[in-house]
Amino acid sequence: MEEASDRAEAELAALLGHLSLRLRIGTFQAAALHLLPPALTTLRHRHPDADVSVMNVVSGRGADEISAGRLDLAIVASWGTPLAPPPQLRAHPLPDPMVVVLPDEHPLATGQPADTELHLEQLRDESWVSILAGHAAREQFHDAAREAGFTPTVRFETESYDVAQALVGTGIAVSLVSRLALTHAPGTSHRELAHPRPYRQLYAVTKTDAGLTPLADLLIDLLRDVARDITATWEAPLQEEQRSPNSPHGA
């Protein structure tokens, strides 16, 4: 009897040890490309025995997958409307403002300092690359344009911010892109929007009681670090442009 009890305790300890090293992650494509890889690299270096899996999950399904026990952490996005998870879930915010991506020869990119915030109404006469109709990002864009007093002329539609930036680089249009999704595509410049600026709000969603998955808390901290690093690399070129003696706005 005692031997069976010891064996059961050992099996339970092994199971708990495995669960503590398991992390099942769900994420949408843009976060999988730009946000998750650096965080996962650091996590694997710190915990080489971690049992990590990643699956593609659209933002609208992330919370459901957590509730069903199929995921330990989901990275989801919300445009305009804050995420309101059920009581058993917790949403950890990762703010991600939208910025204007311009062809680098555009007058608003060349005619004023790089840290100048643009008002959306300054772009009322532009052709736009936008996310596909029916997507929350597209609705947010049209709402922001309506508040700025115009109806945007959408010439190109895509599911991908990467594609949008590549098209802007050809000089044929401008676009609103989330800051964390910036690729610095050749031929493009980026400018902040003046307040009130639209946001893509990112969240790392976990169960409220995530005691068996301590790696989830670590990954959330790493994701926040990555977001800060991406912001810093975005701001650095603007500061460098201001200091450059070849820039018309250099000191």
ZAMARGU-4260 file (C-alpha; in steps of 0.2 Angstrom, whole numbers, plus 5000, padded with zeros to 4 digits):
<rodrens>
0) 5000/5000/5000 | 5014/5012/5005 | 5023/5008/4989 | 5008/5012/4978 | 5006/5028/4987
5) 5024/5033/4984 | 5022/5028/4966 | 5007/5039/4964 | 5015/5054/4973 | 5030/5052/4961
10) 5019/5051/4946 | 5010/5067/4952 | 5026/5076/4955 | 5032/5071/4937 | 5015/5077/4930
15) 5016/5094/4939 | 5034/5096/4934 | 5029/5093/4916 | 5014/5105/4917 | 5026/5118/4924
20) 5037/5117/4909 | 5022/5116/4896 | 5017/5132/4887 | 5004/5131/4873 | 5003/5147/4864
25) 4990/5154/4851 | 4994/5169/4841 | 4988/5178/4825 | 5000/5180/4810 | 5007/5198/4813
30) 5011/5194/4831 | 5019/5178/4826 | 5030/5187/4814 | 5035/5202/4824 | 5032/5200/4842
35) 5033/5182/4848 | 5050/5176/4840 | 5062/5186/4851 | 5052/5182/4867 | 5052/5164/4863
40) 5071/5164/4859 | 5074/5171/4876 | 5062/5159/4885 | 5071/5144/4877 | 5088/5150/4882
45) 5082/5152/4900 | 5072/5136/4900 | 5079/5124/4887 | 5068/5110/4894 | 5052/5120/4891
50) 5038/5111/4881 | 5032/5125/4870 | 5020/5124/4856 | 5013/5138/4845 | 4997/5138/4834
55) 4989/5150/4823 | 4973/5157/4831 | 4962/5172/4825 | 4960/5185/4838 | 4941/5182/4840
60) 4945/5164/4845 | 4959/5166/4857 | 4949/5168/4874 | 4938/5153/4869 | 4954/5142/4867
65) 4960/5147/4884 | 4943/5144/4892 | 4942/5127/4884 | 4959/5122/4891 | 4967/5120/4873
70) 4979/5135/4876 | 4989/5142/4891 | 4992/5159/4883 | 4984/5168/4868 | 4990/5184/4860
75) 4975/5193/4853 | 4971/5210/4845 | 4957/5222/4847 | 4954/5238/4837 | 4945/5252/4846
80) 4935/5242/4858 | 4944/5236/4874 | 4944/5217/4877 | 4932/5212/4891 | 4937/5194/4895
85) 4926/5183/4907 | 4930/5182/4925 | 4940/5166/4923 | 4952/5174/4911 | 4965/5188/4913
90) 4970/5200/4899 | 4987/5208/4900 | 4988/5224/4889 | 5002/5227/4876 | 4997/5244/4869
95) 5001/5246/4850 | 4997/5263/4842 | 4993/5265/4824 | 5005/5276/4814 | 5005/5283/4796
100) 5016/5275/4783 | 5020/5287/4769 | 5031/5285/4754 | 5048/5293/4759 | 5046/5307/4745
105) 5029/5312/4751 | 5028/5330/4756 | 5022/5326/4774 | 5038/5316/4776 | 5050/5328/4768
110) 5043/5345/4772 | 5043/5344/4791 | 5053/5337/4806 | 5052/5318/4808 | 5044/5320/4825
115) 5030/5330/4819 | 5013/5322/4823 | 5001/5321/4808 | 4982/5324/4809 | 4972/5312/4799
120) 4963/5325/4790 | 4980/5331/4782 | 4978/5314/4772 | 4960/5316/4767 | 4965/5317/4748
125) 4977/5302/4748 | 4975/5285/4741 | 4975/5272/4754 | 4981/5254/4757 | 4969/5247/4770
130) 4965/5230/4778 | 4951/5221/4770 | 4933/5226/4772 | 4924/5217/4786 | 4939/5217/4797
135) 4939/5226/4813 | 4954/5236/4808 | 4945/5242/4793 | 4931/5248/4803 | 4942/5257/4815
140) 4951/5266/4800 | 4934/5271/4793 | 4928/5277/4810 | 4944/5287/4813 | 4942/5295/4795
145) 4924/5299/4798 | 4928/5308/4814 | 4942/5318/4804 | 4929/5323/4792 | 4932/5313/4776
150) 4928/5297/4768 | 4945/5288/4763 | 4948/5283/4745 | 4954/5265/4747 | 4963/5259/4731
155) 4971/5243/4738 | 4965/5230/4751 | 4975/5217/4760 | 4975/5205/4775 | 4993/5210/4779
160) 5002/5225/4786 | 5018/5219/4778 | 5009/5219/4761 | 5002/5237/4764 | 5019/5244/4768
165) 5027/5236/4753 | 5014/5244/4742 | 5017/5261/4751 | 5035/5259/4747 | 5030/5260/4728
170) 5024/5278/4731 | 5006/5274/4726 | 4997/5276/4742 | 4998/5279/4761 | 4992/5267/4775
175) 4989/5266/4794 | 4999/5252/4802 | 5002/5246/4819 | 5018/5252/4826 | 5023/5234/4832
180) 5020/5228/4814 | 5032/5241/4806 | 5044/5233/4794 | 5054/5249/4788 | 5050/5243/4770
185) 5061/5252/4757 | 5054/5268/4751 | 5043/5271/4767 | 5043/5284/4781 | 5033/5283/4797
190) 5024/5297/4807 | 5015/5297/4823 | 4997/5302/4823 | 4991/5317/4834 | 4979/5313/4848
195) 4966/5305/4848 | 4976/5292/4839 | 4968/5275/4834 | 4976/5260/4843 | 4977/5242/4840
200) 4977/5235/4857 | 4986/5219/4860 | 4983/5207/4874 | 4991/5192/4881 | 4977/5182/4888
205) 4979/5168/4902 | 4968/5160/4914 | 4966/5170/4930 | 4973/5156/4940 | 4988/5150/4930
210) 4998/5142/4944 | 5002/5127/4934 | 5009/5137/4920 | 5022/5148/4927 | 5031/5150/4910
215) 5015/5160/4905 | 5020/5175/4917 | 5038/5174/4911 | 5033/5175/4892 | 5021/5190/4896
220) 5036/5199/4904 | 5047/5195/4888 | 5033/5201/4876 | 5032/5218/4885 | 5051/5219/4883
225) 5050/5215/4865 | 5037/5228/4863 | 5048/5241/4871 | 5063/5236/4860 | 5052/5238/4844
230) 5047/5255/4850 | 5065/5260/4853 | 5071/5254/4836 | 5056/5264/4828 | 5061/5280/4837
235) 5079/5279/4834 | 5079/5282/4815 | 5068/5298/4819 | 5080/5305/4831 | 5095/5301/4819
240) 5086/5310/4805 | 5084/5325/4816 | 5103/5325/4820 | 5108/5321/4802 | 5118/5336/4794
245) 5111/5331/4777 | 5093/5333/4784 | 5084/5349/4780 | 5079/5349/4799 | 5096/5343/4806
250) 5104/5354/4819
</rodrens>
